[in-house]
Amino acid sequence: MNTRYFKPILVLVAAALLLPCHSVAQSKDEFNPIETGVTSLSIAPDARGASMGDLGAATDPDVNSQFWNPSKYAFAYSQAGVSLSYTPWLRKIVNDIFLANLSGYWKLGGYDNQAISASLRYFSLGEVNTNGEISGGQSLNPYELSFDVGYSRKLSEKFSMGVVLRYIYSDLGFSSSYAGEQSTGASAFSVDVSGYYTTYPIIGRNECQWSWGWDISNIGSKVSFNNGENPAFLPTNLRIGTSFMFPLADYHTLALSLDLNKLLVPAKPRKNDFPDTPEGQQEYNDATEEWENMSPITGIFKSFTDAPGGAKEEFREITMSIGAEYSYNQQFFLRAGYYYENEFKGGRKYFGMGAGFSLNVLRLDASYMLATAQTSPLDQTLRFTLTFDMDGLKDMFSRR
């Protein structure tokens, strides 16, 4: 990406996940999205979940459950699996930003009720060439990455829980100074806690599957860029979902799913919410300092009651995903879904669609995002996921 100074800044801003797609006529006083650091942690990594409108809290377990709800691994059908996903990001703006994700799990030997899992994700913001006004005029390669390991276990025949430990590193490459001082990256640690419940009710003559799931992700330390000058909260998120699967005919099934999400991050104080007086300016400065010094755990509890617009605005912070998945004999899949975010909290609204094909050893999934706003840089986003079933590989080699 060979650009001048203002273009790299535009790309870095546009690459953030919370891209406002709001109307010019929209009230500036009400537009108030939640600000976080390392926003790439919120990007859905796999094609299956993305094709259903970014959901997966209670869908059937798969290799990429680490992102959606790691407790599902305890109910996985296969003993082990590995998955590689690739997402070209913001292709309507640039051609060298992407997200790559590697996930895997393994049922502990001799036990069907527990599993260990891990994932590695790398978000590259491409190559940025500055013109000397910042960072001394050099080529920069900003990126964000995370690595995590998890453990899940059945606590009963129908319920499981999981925990994930994560290391996060973000290096955006720019310094806040124009003197050529090189910025330093920011590290953080976080924990995910999740639960999954599934049951098999009989409706008519058919055995169905009804599942519920929840996941609180990225509970951890703040990220502090430029030696602590710019602290930011991680995108701590509460995801709650349900899924209902029922047979249509022999070998044909349909699953309908719903996910609700809320960022557990306190709202940053806004200057226009305080009186335009010296006293009001002091109140704003004090509120900003309190926000910067607030611990992440305190911020989680405060996030439920701190919206300037009260309960009405708190409900606006909830995003919704609804999706469907058709399966033929667990070999061919068609999927579709819709993602909704309130216009005052970012305004992302898009349809997802996709398909998958599974053999004994591998499965290939693809998804396509279609934004409802023609000007959205998220429009026409593609994702690809290749999954390897370790049981299938083992059977293949054992027959030789």
C-alpha positions as CSV (number, residue, x, y, z in Angstrom):
1,M,0.0,0.0,0.0
2,N,2.0,3.0,-1.3
3,T,0.2,6.0,0.1
4,R,0.8,9.5,1.5
5,Y,0.4,10.4,5.2
6,F,-3.4,11.0,5.2
7,K,-4.2,7.8,3.5
8,P,-2.6,5.4,6.0
9,I,-4.5,7.2,8.8
10,L,-7.7,6.7,6.8
11,V,-7.0,3.0,6.3
12,L,-6.2,2.5,10.0
13,V,-9.4,4.2,11.1
14,A,-11.5,2.3,8.5
15,A,-9.9,-1.0,9.5
16,A,-11.4,-0.7,13.0
17,L,-14.3,-3.0,13.5
18,L,-16.8,-0.4,14.7
19,L,-17.3,1.4,11.4
20,P,-20.1,3.9,11.7
21,C,-22.4,3.7,8.7
22,H,-24.8,6.3,9.9
23,S,-26.8,8.9,8.0
24,V,-25.8,12.5,7.9
25,A,-29.2,13.4,9.2
26,Q,-28.7,11.3,12.3
27,S,-28.4,13.2,15.5
28,K,-24.8,13.7,16.6
29,D,-25.9,13.8,20.3
30,E,-27.3,10.3,20.1
31,F,-24.5,8.7,18.0
32,N,-22.3,7.1,20.7
33,P,-20.6,3.8,19.8
34,I,-18.5,2.0,22.4
35,E,-14.8,2.5,22.0
36,T,-12.3,-0.4,22.5
37,G,-8.8,-1.4,21.7
38,V,-7.8,-4.4,19.6
39,T,-11.1,-4.3,17.8
40,S,-10.0,-7.1,15.5
41,L,-10.8,-9.5,18.3
42,S,-14.4,-9.0,17.5
43,I,-14.2,-10.1,13.9
44,A,-15.8,-13.5,13.1
45,P,-12.9,-15.6,11.9
46,D,-14.8,-18.5,10.2
47,A,-17.1,-18.8,7.2
48,R,-19.8,-20.9,8.9
49,G,-20.6,-18.4,11.7
50,A,-20.2,-15.4,9.3
51,S,-22.6,-16.8,6.8
52,M,-25.4,-16.9,9.4
53,G,-25.0,-13.3,10.4
54,D,-22.1,-13.7,12.8
55,L,-23.5,-16.2,15.3
56,G,-22.4,-19.4,17.0
57,A,-23.1,-19.3,20.7
58,A,-25.4,-22.4,20.6
59,T,-25.0,-23.9,17.1
60,D,-23.6,-27.4,16.7
61,P,-20.0,-27.7,17.8
62,D,-17.3,-27.3,15.2
63,V,-13.6,-26.7,15.1
64,N,-14.1,-22.9,15.3
65,S,-16.1,-23.0,18.5
66,Q,-13.1,-21.4,20.3
67,F,-14.3,-17.9,19.1
68,W,-18.1,-18.4,19.6
69,N,-18.4,-20.7,22.7
70,P,-15.5,-23.0,23.6
71,S,-17.6,-25.1,26.0
72,K,-19.2,-26.7,22.9
73,Y,-16.0,-28.7,22.3
74,A,-17.0,-31.1,25.1
75,F,-19.9,-32.1,22.9
76,A,-17.9,-32.4,19.6
77,Y,-18.6,-35.5,17.6
78,S,-15.0,-36.0,16.4
79,Q,-12.1,-36.7,18.7
80,A,-10.0,-33.9,17.1
81,G,-10.0,-31.3,14.3
82,V,-8.0,-28.5,12.8
83,S,-9.3,-25.5,10.9
84,L,-7.7,-22.7,8.8
85,S,-9.7,-19.6,7.9
86,Y,-8.8,-16.6,5.7
87,T,-10.7,-13.3,5.4
88,P,-9.7,-10.5,3.0
89,W,-10.8,-7.5,4.9
90,L,-12.1,-4.1,3.6
91,R,-11.5,-5.1,0.0
92,K,-13.5,-2.1,-1.2
93,I,-10.8,0.2,0.2
94,V,-7.5,-1.7,0.1
95,N,-6.2,-5.1,-1.1
96,D,-3.7,-6.1,1.6
97,I,-5.6,-6.2,4.8
98,F,-6.6,-9.7,6.0
99,L,-7.5,-11.9,8.9
100,A,-6.0,-15.4,9.2
101,N,-7.1,-17.8,11.9
102,L,-5.9,-21.3,12.9
103,S,-8.0,-23.3,15.4
104,G,-8.0,-26.8,16.7
105,Y,-9.2,-29.1,19.5
106,W,-8.5,-32.5,20.9
107,K,-10.7,-34.7,23.1
108,L,-8.4,-35.9,25.9
109,G,-7.4,-39.5,25.4
110,G,-10.0,-42.0,26.7
111,Y,-12.5,-39.3,27.7
112,D,-15.4,-38.1,25.7
113,N,-16.4,-35.5,28.2
114,Q,-13.5,-33.0,28.1
115,A,-11.3,-31.3,25.5
116,I,-8.5,-28.9,25.1
117,S,-8.4,-26.3,22.4
118,A,-6.3,-23.6,20.9
119,S,-6.4,-20.9,18.3
120,L,-4.0,-18.3,16.7
121,R,-5.3,-15.3,14.9
122,Y,-3.4,-12.7,12.9
123,F,-4.9,-9.5,11.6
124,S,-2.6,-7.6,9.2
125,L,-3.3,-4.0,8.2
126,G,-1.0,-4.3,5.2
127,E,2.0,-2.2,4.4
128,V,1.9,1.5,5.1
129,N,4.5,3.9,3.7
130,T,4.8,7.2,5.5
131,N,6.1,10.4,4.0
132,G,8.5,11.4,6.8
133,E,6.0,13.5,8.8
134,I,5.7,10.6,11.3
135,S,7.9,7.6,12.1
136,G,10.7,9.1,10.1
137,G,9.3,8.2,6.7
138,Q,9.5,4.4,6.6
139,S,7.5,1.4,5.7
140,L,5.3,0.1,8.5
141,N,3.4,-3.2,8.9
142,P,0.8,-2.7,11.6
143,Y,-0.8,-5.9,12.9
144,E,-2.7,-7.5,15.8
145,L,-2.5,-11.0,17.0
146,S,-3.7,-13.3,19.7
147,F,-3.0,-16.8,20.9
148,D,-5.2,-18.8,23.3
149,V,-5.6,-22.2,24.9
150,G,-8.8,-23.5,26.4
151,Y,-10.3,-26.4,28.4
152,S,-13.9,-27.6,28.3
153,R,-15.7,-30.3,30.2
154,K,-19.2,-31.8,30.5
155,L,-20.6,-31.3,33.9
156,S,-23.7,-33.4,33.1
157,E,-25.0,-35.2,30.1
158,K,-26.6,-32.0,28.8
159,F,-24.4,-29.2,30.1
160,S,-20.7,-28.2,29.8
161,M,-18.5,-25.2,30.6
162,G,-15.2,-23.9,29.3
163,V,-12.5,-21.5,30.0
164,V,-9.9,-19.9,27.7
165,L,-6.7,-18.0,28.5
166,R,-5.5,-15.6,25.8
167,Y,-2.4,-13.5,25.1
168,I,-3.0,-10.4,22.9
169,Y,-0.5,-8.1,21.1
170,S,-1.3,-5.0,19.0
171,D,1.3,-3.0,17.1
172,L,-0.3,-0.3,15.0
173,G,3.1,1.1,14.1
174,F,2.5,4.8,14.7
175,S,3.8,7.1,17.4
176,S,1.7,9.9,18.9
177,S,4.7,12.1,18.3
178,Y,5.8,13.8,15.1
179,A,9.5,13.7,16.1
180,G,10.1,10.3,14.6
181,E,9.9,8.5,17.8
182,Q,9.0,4.8,17.2
183,S,5.8,3.7,19.0
184,T,5.7,0.5,21.0
185,G,3.2,-2.3,20.7
186,A,0.7,-3.1,23.5
187,S,0.2,-6.5,25.2
188,A,-2.7,-7.8,27.2
189,F,-4.0,-11.0,28.8
190,S,-7.6,-12.1,29.0
191,V,-9.9,-14.9,30.0
192,D,-13.1,-16.3,28.4
193,V,-15.8,-18.2,30.4
194,S,-18.6,-20.0,28.7
195,G,-21.4,-22.5,29.1
196,Y,-23.5,-24.7,26.7
197,Y,-26.7,-26.7,27.3
198,T,-28.3,-29.0,24.8
199,T,-31.3,-31.3,24.9
200,Y,-33.2,-33.5,22.4
201,P,-37.0,-33.0,22.7
202,I,-39.3,-35.3,20.7
203,I,-41.8,-33.3,18.7
204,G,-44.3,-35.5,16.9
205,R,-42.3,-38.5,15.7
206,N,-39.1,-36.5,15.2
207,E,-36.1,-36.0,17.6
208,C,-35.0,-32.4,17.5
209,Q,-32.1,-30.6,19.2
210,W,-32.5,-27.5,21.3
211,S,-29.4,-25.7,22.6
212,W,-28.5,-22.7,24.6
213,G,-25.1,-21.1,25.0
214,W,-23.3,-18.1,26.5
215,D,-19.8,-16.8,26.4
216,I,-18.1,-13.8,28.1
217,S,-15.0,-13.2,26.2
218,N,-11.9,-11.0,26.6
219,I,-12.1,-10.4,30.4
220,G,-8.7,-9.0,31.0
221,S,-6.2,-6.2,31.3
222,K,-6.2,-3.0,29.3
223,V,-4.0,-2.4,26.3
224,S,-1.8,0.7,26.7
225,F,-0.1,2.1,23.6
226,N,2.9,4.5,23.7
227,N,4.2,3.4,27.1
228,G,0.8,3.7,28.8
229,E,-0.2,7.1,27.4
230,N,-3.2,5.8,25.6
231,P,-5.0,3.0,27.6
232,A,-7.9,1.2,26.0
233,F,-10.4,-1.5,27.2
234,L,-10.4,-4.8,25.5
235,P,-13.6,-5.6,23.6
236,T,-15.1,-7.6,26.5
237,N,-18.3,-9.1,25.1
238,L,-21.3,-11.0,26.5
239,R,-22.8,-13.4,23.9
240,I,-26.0,-15.3,24.6
241,G,-27.7,-17.5,22.0
242,T,-30.1,-20.4,21.2
243,S,-30.4,-22.8,18.4
244,F,-33.2,-25.2,17.4
245,M,-32.5,-28.0,14.9
246,F,-35.3,-30.2,13.4
247,P,-35.4,-32.8,10.6
248,L,-37.2,-31.9,7.4
249,A,-37.0,-35.5,6.0
250,D,-34.5,-38.3,5.9
251,Y,-31.0,-36.9,5.8
252,H,-32.4,-33.3,5.7
253,T,-32.2,-31.0,8.7
254,L,-32.7,-27.3,9.3
255,A,-31.4,-25.3,12.2
256,L,-32.6,-21.8,13.3
257,S,-30.3,-19.8,15.6
258,L,-30.3,-16.4,17.4
259,D,-27.4,-14.6,19.1
260,L,-27.5,-11.4,21.2
261,N,-24.3,-9.5,22.0
262,K,-23.4,-6.7,24.3
263,L,-20.0,-5.1,24.9
264,L,-19.1,-5.0,28.6
265,V,-17.1,-1.8,28.2
266,P,-17.9,1.5,29.9
267,A,-18.9,4.4,27.6
268,K,-16.2,7.0,27.2
269,P,-17.3,10.4,28.5
270,R,-18.3,12.9,25.7
271,K,-17.5,16.6,26.0
272,N,-21.0,17.6,24.7
273,D,-22.7,15.8,27.6
274,F,-21.2,18.4,30.0
275,P,-22.1,22.1,30.4
276,D,-20.1,24.5,28.3
277,T,-18.7,26.2,31.4
278,P,-15.4,26.1,33.3
279,E,-17.1,23.9,35.8
280,G,-18.5,21.6,33.1
281,Q,-15.0,21.4,31.5
282,Q,-13.6,20.3,34.9
283,E,-16.3,17.7,35.3
284,Y,-15.5,16.3,31.8
285,N,-11.8,16.2,32.6
286,D,-12.5,14.4,35.9
287,A,-14.9,11.9,34.2
288,T,-12.3,11.2,31.5
289,E,-9.5,10.6,34.0
290,E,-11.8,8.3,36.0
291,W,-12.6,6.3,32.7
292,E,-8.9,6.0,31.9
293,N,-8.0,4.8,35.4
294,M,-11.0,2.5,35.7
295,S,-10.2,-1.2,36.2
296,P,-11.6,-3.6,33.6
297,I,-13.7,-5.5,36.1
298,T,-15.2,-2.3,37.4
299,G,-15.9,-1.3,33.8
300,I,-17.8,-4.6,33.2
301,F,-20.3,-3.8,35.9
302,K,-20.5,-0.1,35.0
303,S,-21.2,-0.9,31.4
304,F,-24.8,-1.9,32.3
305,T,-25.7,1.5,33.8
306,D,-23.4,4.2,32.4
307,A,-25.0,5.1,29.0
308,P,-25.9,8.9,28.9
309,G,-29.3,8.0,27.4
310,G,-30.2,5.7,30.3
311,A,-31.9,2.3,29.9
312,K,-33.0,3.2,26.3
313,E,-29.4,3.6,25.2
314,E,-28.2,0.5,27.1
315,F,-30.6,-1.6,25.0
316,R,-29.3,0.1,21.9
317,E,-25.9,-1.5,22.7
318,I,-27.3,-5.0,22.1
319,T,-26.6,-6.4,18.7
320,M,-28.7,-9.2,17.1
321,S,-27.8,-12.0,14.8
322,I,-30.3,-14.4,13.3
323,G,-29.5,-17.3,11.0
324,A,-30.4,-20.6,9.4
325,E,-28.4,-23.6,8.3
326,Y,-29.7,-26.4,6.0
327,S,-27.8,-29.7,6.0
328,Y,-28.0,-32.7,3.8
329,N,-26.6,-35.8,5.5
330,Q,-24.0,-33.5,7.2
331,Q,-22.2,-33.3,3.8
332,F,-23.7,-30.3,2.0
333,F,-24.7,-27.1,3.8
334,L,-26.5,-23.9,2.8
335,R,-26.6,-21.0,5.3
336,A,-28.0,-17.5,5.5
337,G,-28.4,-14.8,8.3
338,Y,-28.7,-11.2,9.2
339,Y,-26.7,-9.0,11.6
340,Y,-28.2,-5.8,13.2
341,E,-26.6,-3.0,15.1
342,N,-28.5,0.1,16.2
343,E,-27.7,3.1,14.0
344,F,-26.6,5.1,17.0
345,K,-24.1,2.5,18.1
346,G,-22.3,1.9,14.8
347,G,-25.1,1.1,12.4
348,R,-23.6,-2.1,10.9
349,K,-26.4,-4.0,9.2
350,Y,-25.7,-6.8,6.7
351,F,-26.8,-10.1,5.3
352,G,-24.6,-13.2,5.4
353,M,-24.9,-16.2,3.1
354,G,-22.7,-19.2,2.4
355,A,-22.3,-22.9,1.6
356,G,-20.2,-25.8,2.7
357,F,-19.2,-29.2,1.5
358,S,-17.9,-32.0,3.7
359,L,-16.0,-35.2,2.9
360,N,-14.7,-37.8,5.4
361,V,-11.5,-35.9,6.0
362,L,-12.0,-32.3,5.1
363,R,-14.7,-29.6,4.9
364,L,-14.7,-26.4,2.8
365,D,-16.9,-23.5,3.8
366,A,-17.3,-20.1,2.2
367,S,-19.4,-17.0,3.1
368,Y,-20.3,-13.7,1.6
369,M,-21.3,-10.5,3.3
370,L,-23.8,-8.1,1.7
371,A,-24.2,-4.8,3.6
372,T,-27.5,-3.0,3.4
373,A,-25.7,0.3,3.0
374,Q,-24.1,0.7,-0.4
375,T,-21.3,2.9,1.1
376,S,-20.3,0.4,3.7
377,P,-16.7,-0.7,3.4
378,L,-17.8,-4.1,4.9
379,D,-19.8,-4.9,1.8
380,Q,-18.9,-7.9,-0.3
381,T,-16.6,-9.4,2.3
382,L,-15.6,-13.0,1.6
383,R,-14.4,-15.7,4.1
384,F,-13.0,-19.1,3.5
385,T,-12.5,-22.0,6.0
386,L,-10.8,-25.3,5.5
387,T,-11.4,-27.9,8.2
388,F,-9.6,-31.2,8.7
389,D,-11.3,-34.0,10.7
390,M,-8.6,-35.9,12.6
391,D,-10.9,-39.0,13.0
392,G,-11.2,-39.1,9.2
393,L,-7.5,-38.9,8.7
394,K,-6.9,-41.6,11.3
395,D,-9.4,-43.9,9.6
396,M,-8.0,-43.3,6.2
397,F,-4.4,-44.3,7.2
398,S,-5.6,-47.2,9.3
399,R,-7.2,-48.8,6.2
400,R,-3.9,-48.8,4.4
